[in-house]
């Protein structure tokens, strides 16, 4: 989650900084290249209002397609909802942490748990925002979020063809939110669970 939120904050700063430079210098090519990731999130190059569902759809697509580490792991956001969110990834040999036993690396498990927790928290933040905010204003709110603490309990060895991680909110305050996450394999076997604490304001 930290990588996404840092990027959201960065592209907002770039939008403001290079937007003003473009007006001064007329360097449209440079600005256009830097704006491409921003358009991917905002779905617009002006300050139009977007529905919360549209913003969620844009961020979900961004997380699936534009975050290199998440893409390498194969983590896909399959449900982006304030009540329950879900991410999935497939087994691949590159994610093995225990080669003799062919067990999933604990870091991949922790990343999936944190991602699922971050998704449900972001969905909750977006749901509570004023519906009259522009997409860029929503992104600025999101950029304030971040992971404070992550606890992971590894229940069973990570074996399976597919891993499904779900997250629900335990507590949602004005500044801090807490999510509970669980990861199962395709057979429904619990692999790990975790608790994530996130700053949201």
Residue pairs with C-beta under 8 A, 6 or more apart in sequence:
1 114
1 115
1 117
1 118
1 119
1 121
1 122
1 145
1 146
1 147
1 198
2 146
2 147
3 67
3 69
3 70
4 59
4 62
4 63
4 67
4 118
5 118
5 142
5 143
5 145
5 146
7 37
7 67
8 41
8 139
8 142
8 143
9 143
11 37
11 38
11 41
11 139
12 38
12 136
12 139
12 140
12 143
14 34
14 35
14 38
15 35
15 38
15 136
18 30
18 31
18 34
18 35
19 31
21 27
21 31
22 28
22 30
22 31
35 45
37 66
38 45
39 45
40 58
40 61
40 62
40 65
40 66
41 58
41 59
41 62
41 135
41 139
42 50
42 58
42 135
42 136
42 139
43 50
43 54
43 58
43 135
44 50
44 135
47 134
47 135
47 136
48 134
48 135
49 132
49 133
49 134
49 135
50 58
50 134
50 135
50 138
51 131
52 126
52 127
52 129
52 131
52 138
55 126
55 135
55 138
56 80
56 123
56 126
57 80
58 135
59 80
59 122
59 142
60 77
60 80
60 119
63 70
63 77
63 115
63 119
64 70
64 71
64 76
64 77
65 71
69 111
70 111
70 115
72 94
73 89
73 95
73 108
73 111
73 112
74 89
74 90
74 92
75 87
75 88
75 89
75 111
75 112
75 115
76 87
76 88
76 89
77 85
77 86
77 87
77 115
77 119
78 86
78 87
78 88
79 85
79 86
79 166
80 119
80 122
80 123
81 120
81 123
82 120
82 123
82 124
82 126
82 127
82 169
83 168
84 120
84 166
84 167
84 168
85 116
85 119
85 120
85 123
85 166
85 167
86 116
86 164
86 165
86 166
86 167
87 112
87 115
87 116
87 119
87 164
87 165
88 162
88 163
88 164
88 165
89 108
89 112
89 162
89 163
90 161
90 162
90 163
91 104
91 160
91 161
91 162
91 163
95 104
95 105
95 108
96 102
96 103
96 104
96 105
97 103
97 104
97 105
97 106
97 107
97 108
97 158
98 105
98 157
101 157
102 159
103 157
103 158
103 159
104 157
104 158
104 159
104 160
104 163
104 191
105 158
106 152
106 154
106 158
108 158
109 152
109 154
109 158
109 163
109 183
109 191
109 192
110 150
110 152
110 194
112 163
112 165
112 183
113 150
113 152
113 165
113 167
113 181
113 183
113 192
113 193
113 194
113 196
114 147
114 150
114 181
114 194
114 196
115 165
116 165
116 166
116 167
116 179
116 181
117 147
117 150
117 167
117 179
117 180
117 181
117 194
117 196
117 198
118 145
118 147
118 196
118 198
119 167
120 167
120 168
120 169
120 179
121 145
121 169
121 172
121 177
121 179
121 196
121 198
121 200
122 142
122 145
124 169
124 172
124 177
124 200
125 141
125 142
125 145
125 177
125 200
126 138
126 142
129 138
129 141
133 141
141 201
144 199
144 200
144 201
145 198
145 199
145 200
146 198
146 199
147 196
147 197
147 198
148 176
148 197
148 198
148 199
149 196
149 197
150 194
150 195
150 196
150 197
151 194
151 195
151 196
152 192
152 193
152 194
153 192
153 193
153 194
154 191
154 192
155 190
155 191
155 192
155 193
156 189
156 190
156 191
156 192
157 191
158 185
158 191
158 192
159 185
160 185
160 186
160 187
160 189
160 191
161 185
161 186
162 185
162 186
163 183
163 184
163 185
163 186
163 191
164 183
164 184
164 185
164 186
165 181
165 182
165 183
165 184
166 181
166 182
166 184
167 179
167 180
167 181
167 182
167 196
168 179
168 180
169 177
169 178
169 179
169 180
170 178
170 179
170 180
170 195
171 177
171 178
172 178
172 200
173 200
174 200
174 201
175 199
175 200
175 201
176 197
176 198
176 199
176 200
177 197
177 198
177 200
178 195
178 196
178 197
178 198
179 195
179 196
179 198
180 193
180 194
180 195
181 193
181 194
181 195
181 196
182 190
182 192
182 193
182 194
183 190
183 191
183 192
183 193
184 190
184 191
185 191
